[in-house]
Amino acid sequence: MRRRSLSELSGAAVLAAVTIGLGSLLASHLASYITSTQSLLNAGYRRAAEAEGQLLALTYLWSNATHTNLLLYNYGWRGITIQSLYLDGQPLGEWAADRALIEPGEMAQLTIKGHGLKLVVVTELGRAIALSLAPTIP
């Protein structure tokens, strides 16, 4: 009877050691996963917060037979570099800006080939800013 209780005690100790070891391993991997997920989320939130400082307003618009000219005003707190443009949902290949970086509080002239009703400006941070080109009636 003494041998049997000793082997049961040994078995319980081995089982407890294996359970504690596997639990520690699982906790370590779970902590690593949570840390990496949290850092990805923080980077996404930080990028979104930075992008929120990029704000454009269309202040004036004029056009001729082939081109549309726009005056854009950056009323945000971050500079804006235009990465790409979409006119009525189609990517614009031909466009020009009088400056590469529109600083906060500055205006820039943008010339696009063609005419449309909606212009989407995509910034270097990936923020899409939609501007209506439709005439407004007071």
QUIWOMO-V291922 format. One record per backbone hydrogen bond with DSSP energy under -1.0 kcal/mol. NH is the residue of the N-H (numbers start at 0). CO is the residue of the C=O. Records with the same first field share a line. If there is no record, write none. Layout:
NH: CO ; CO
//
This chain:
4: 0
5: 1
6: 2
7: 3
8: 4
9: 5
10: 6
11: 7
12: 8
13: 9
14: 10
15: 11
16: 12
17: 13
18: 14
19: 15
20: 16
21: 17
22: 18
23: 19
24: 20
25: 21
26: 22
27: 23
28: 24
29: 25
30: 26
31: 27
32: 28
33: 29
34: 30
35: 31
36: 32
37: 33
38: 34
39: 35
40: 36
41: 37
42: 38
43: 39
44: 40
45: 41
46: 42
47: 43
48: 44
49: 45
50: 46
51: 47
52: 49
53: 50
56: 72
58: 70
59: 70
61: 68
63: 66
67: 111
68: 61
69: 109
70: 59
71: 107
72: 56
73: 105
74: 54
77: 52
79: 101
82: 121
83: 121
85: 119
86: 89
87: 117
89: 86
91: 84
95: 110
97: 108
101: 79
104: 73
105: 102
107: 71
109: 69
110: 95
111: 67
112: 93
113: 65
118: 130
119: 85
120: 128
121: 83
122: 126
123: 80
125: 122
128: 120
130: 118
132: 116
//
